Amino acid sequence: MLGARGFLKIRFTEQDCELKTTDLTFQSYRRQTYKLFKTSFIMKKFYVFLFAFFAINVANAQGCLPEGIKFETQAQIDNFKANHPGCTEIEGNVEIHDTGFGDISNLNGLSILNSIGGYLSIYGNTILTSLSGLNNLTFIGGSLGFQENSALTRAGKTDFHWW
């Protein structure tokens, strides 16, 4: 209804102001509260599990050797896993260079590597025939270089240079 000046007048009765508690019984209130608690508890468990999962993965995928590493003998390559346990990501540069011993024949000892933060340089390895030890390597942050690897073949050609 509109009053004399055009304002809307609203009248409340006592029945309009009564609190209606019959719609929500104590039992249904408990059920709803329990459902909220149960959902909240499940979400907390999920977040704890998620945190633990990422913490374990970060711990397993350890970055190491920020200064890099140079392999000069087959024994250094073969003992890499034992000398650097859990190291799957080398943060620095990696050089594989036979310094005159002529004994680097495979890179199988480096099969645990997933990532190299710097460059990877493979040069002067006269009896290295395959790169199969680097199969798990998915990332190289710097350049990739090959030089003077006379036994290493690519597409049937020997002694290729790629720098």
NUMARKE-906684 format. One record per residue: residue in one letter; y, z, x of N, C-alpha, C, CB in turn. Coordinates in steps of 0.02 Angstrom, whole numbers, plus 50000, padded with zeros to 5 digits. Glycine has a CB too. Layout:
<nodes>
AYZXYZXYZXYZX...
</nodes>
This chain:
<nodes>
M499415000050042500005000050000500625000050044500005006049953L501094996850023501724996550059502215001650029502024989550058G502565005150072503055009950049503715006650033503155015450102A504235010650024504885008050005505195003750059505345013749988R505085005250120505395001350174504914996150203505635006050230G504354994950175503884989950200503374992650249504254984450230F503364999350260502865002250304502215003250268503115008850333L501685002750303501025003750275500875011150273500494999950317K500695013550215500515020650207499765021050201500865023750145I499475025550241498755026450239498615033550218498425024850307R498175034450172497985041050150497255042350167498105041850074F497135048050198496455050050214496245055550166496405052450287T495625055050148495335060450107494905064750153494925057650047E494715070450129494285074950167493615071650183494175081450130Q493365067650137492725064350147492765059250204492495060950082D493345056150213493415051250268493405054650336494065047350260C493625060850340493685064350404493065068350422494265068950402E492565068650380491965072450395491565069150450491535073350332L491285073250493490855070850546490165069750518490835075750606K489925063750524489275062150495488745062950549489265054950466T488355068150545487835069550594487155067350570487825076850612T487115064850510486465062950483486215056450513486505062250408D486665052450541486455046050571486075046950636487055041550582L486235052050673485935053150737485605060050738486455052450794T484955060050734484595066450735484515068750807483915065850700F484345074950814484245077750880483685074250917484105085250875Q483165072550881482585069250912482775062350939482005068550861S483145058450901483335051850925483835052450983483635047650869Y484245057650982484705058951037484315060251101485165064751021R483795064351096483375065851155483035059551181482855071151137R482795055351134482475049151154482955044651192482185045451093Q483555043951167484045039651200484245042551268484665038851155T484335048951272484505052151335483935051151386484655059651325Y483325051951364482745051051409482715043851433482095053051373K482835039051389482825031951409483355030651463482935027351348L483945033451453484475032551504484275035751570485135035551479F483995041751566483785045151627483225041251662483545052251610K482745038851622482185035151651482445028751684481665033451596T482895025151651483175019051680483555020651744483625015551629S483945025851742484325027951801483845029851858484785033851784F483325033451843482835035451893482495029351924482325040251863I482305024551883481985018451907482465014551952481745014051847M483095014151932483585010551973483675014052041484255010051936K483685020752040483755024352103483155022952149483815031952091K482555022852120481965021252160482025014152188481325022052118F482265009552147482345002652169482835002152227482574998252110Y483405005652222483895005452275483635008552339484535008952254V483255013852334482955017052393482465012252425482605023752375F482045008952385481565004152410481924998352445481125001452353L482454995752413482834990152441483144992052508483384987952391F483434998052511483725000352574483195000952629484075007152563A482625003852611482085004752660481834997952684481505008752629F481774993252639481534986452656481994983252708481484982052593F482654983452695483124980452741483154984352807483814980152710A483094990852804483114994852866482514993152910483115002252849I481934992252880481334990552918481404983652948480704990952874N481664978752909481744972052934482244971752991481954967352879V482784975552985483274975653039482974978853101483904979453017A482574984053091482264987353149481744982853182481924993853127N481384978953143480884974453171481194968453206480414972053117A481724965853179482054960053209482604962453256482344955353153Q482394965153312482864968153358483194962953402482524973353401G483844963653408484194959653457484154963153524484934958653435C484054959453577483984962453643484274957753695483244963953658L484314960153754484534956453812485204952853801484004951353831P485744956553788486394953453777486644949653839486904958653757E486384951653897486584948153959486154941953971486524952854019G485644940853931485204935053939484624936453986485604929053964I484224931353998483644932154041483484925454074483024934754001K483234925854135483024919854172482294920654191483464918654236F481884915854170481174915854186481064911054245480734913754124E480754913654299480644909554358479904908754374480994912554417T479464912754342478744912254355478364912554289478514917854402Q477754910154291477324910554232477174917754213476664906654244A477114922154263476984929254250477544932554210476874933054316Q478174930754224478734933454186478694931354112479404931054216I478504925154101478434922654032477854926153997478324914954031D477294926554031476704929754001476814937153986476104929054047N477204940654026477324947854017477944949453975477384951054084F478254944453946478874945653908478764950553850479134939053881K478234949553812478104953953754477974961153776477504951353714A477624962053831477474968753855478094972053886476914968453907N478514968153920479114970953952479684972153903479344966254006H479684968453847480224969053797479904969553728480714963053801P479554975053712479214975553647479714975453589478794982053645G479534971653538479954971153478480544966453486480194977853460C480634963453542481204958953553481044952053525481374958453629T481354950453469481254943953438481884939653439481014944753366E482454942853455483094939253457483444940853522483534941153396I483474936053566483834936953629484564935253615483544932453687E485004940053629485714939053613486074934653663486064945753609G485844934453725486164930553777485844923753788486164934353842N485924921153848485654914653867484944915353894486094911353920V484554909953888483874909753914483814903653960483344909353856E483604905054022483474899754070482744900054090483944900354132I482424894354088481724893754111481744888754168481234891454052H481704891454229481804887454289481304889554343482524887954316D480854885054359480374886454412480734885954479479764881354408T480754891354516481144891554578480734889754640481424898454588G480224885654631479844883354689479124885654689480164885654750F478934890154645478244892354642477804887054608478184899054604G478094883154565477724877754532477184880254486477424873254582D477284886054454476744888754413476914889654339476524895254441I477504887654316477654888154244477314882254209478434888254230S476764883754174476374878454142476404878854065475654878954164N476584884654037476644885253964477144890653947475954886753931L477364890553884477854895353860477564899853806478484891753834N476914900553804476574904353751476794911653749475834904053761G477004914553803477224921453804477884922653767477304923853875L478224917153750478864917653714478784916353639479374912753744S478164916153616478044914453545478324919553496477294913653534I478504925453518478784930453473479534929353460478684937553500L479844924953498480564923853490480724919953427480834920153550N481224922353389481474918953330482164915953342481504923753271S482554919053387483254917153393483494918353465483684921153344I483934913753487484274914553551485014913853535484034909153604G485404918953553486114918853536486514914153579486384925753542G486324913153641486684908753688486334902053694486744912053756Y486364899353755486044892853766485314893653789486434888653818L484924888353782484244887953808484214882253857483714887153751S484044883753919484014878653971483324878754003484564879954025I483004872854002482344872054031482394866654084481794870353976Y482354868554148482434863554201482024865254262483174863054220G481824860054298481464860754361480754863354354481844865154405N480434862054298479744864354288479284858354292479674867954218T478974857354350478604851254364477924850954329478504850454437I477624856754311476974856454278476994858754205476474860754316L477584860054177477644861854107477514855654064478344864954092T477004856054021476814850153982476984850653908476084848953989S477154856653885477264857553813477764863053800476594859053777L478114862653744478584867853721478274871953665479244864653698S477614871753658477284874853601477404882353596476544873553604G477574885853648477724892953643478374894553607477744895853712L478774889453595479414890453561479384888453487479964886553596N478784888153459478704885853390479054890353339477974885653373N479114896853352479424901353304480184901753312479124908253312L480454898353360481174898453372481524894553317481334895553443T481974897953280482324894753224483064894053236482204898553161F483334897353287484054897153298484214897453373484404902953262I484664893053394484944893153461485694892753453484664887253507G486054898053475486774898453464487174893753508486994905353475G486924892153566487284887753613486944881053619487344891053681S486994878153677486704871553689485964872053707487084867753744L485634866453702484924865853721484884860553775484464864153659G484614862353833484604857553888483934857153922485114859353938F483744850853939483134849453977483334845154037482584845853933Q483034846754095483164842654153482614843654204483854844254184E482384838154233481884838154287481244841854268482184841254349N480974840154211480324842754189479844836854187480374846354118S479574835054245479214828754252478574828254211479044827654324A478234833854197477614833554158477734834054083477154839054181L478334835854063478494836553993478604829653963479124841053983T478254828153909478304821453880478644821653812477614818253874R478964816153796479274815353730479174808153710480034817353731A478834807153655478694800453629478364796053682479344797253605G477914798953721477534795053770477904793753835477344788553740K478514795953841478884794853903478904801353943479604792453888T478864800754008478884806654051479574807154084478334806454105D479704813054111480314814454148480944812654109480304810854213F481004815054048481604813654011482134818954027481464813553935H482754816954022483314821454034483734821753972483734819054095W483864827853949484284828653889484714834753901483854829453824W485344833953907485784839553922486354839853875486034839053993
</nodes>
